[in-house]
Amino acid sequence: MPAHVVQSVAMGLNQQKKAMNGSLILMLGMAYKKDIDDLRESPSLRVIELLREQGAEVLYNDPYFPTVGRGRRYDLNMTCTPLDNLEQYDCVLIMTDHSDYDYHKIVAQSQLVVDSRNATKGIQSAKIVRC
């Protein structure tokens, strides 16, 4: 799944004539699943690594994780980014479909939304790439 998500991000960026290398990406949700505070086996961790390997700058937002440090298989040392100024990101990537997120607002304010969880179901927009 992580490789497929990264490929979908690259495809969405390409459609907007942007490269992955140098893109600013905000990942929504680090948790393994919706509305929990469990990082074990979360695909978000691997997706961050893959995006970084391709030259993207990745930030995250998750209401359950103010920080993400170091685990057995990752060493991220990241701090939760507020959901302000979504238009500044080249891509907003939905990895965990937490109930706290206002998906209509996220789509309206973002340049590109890649949805790996079908969180934007029912929202019609050319900005959305579903994977």
Order of alpha helices (4+ residues) and beta strands (2+ residues): alpha-beta-alpha-beta-beta-beta-beta-alpha-beta-beta
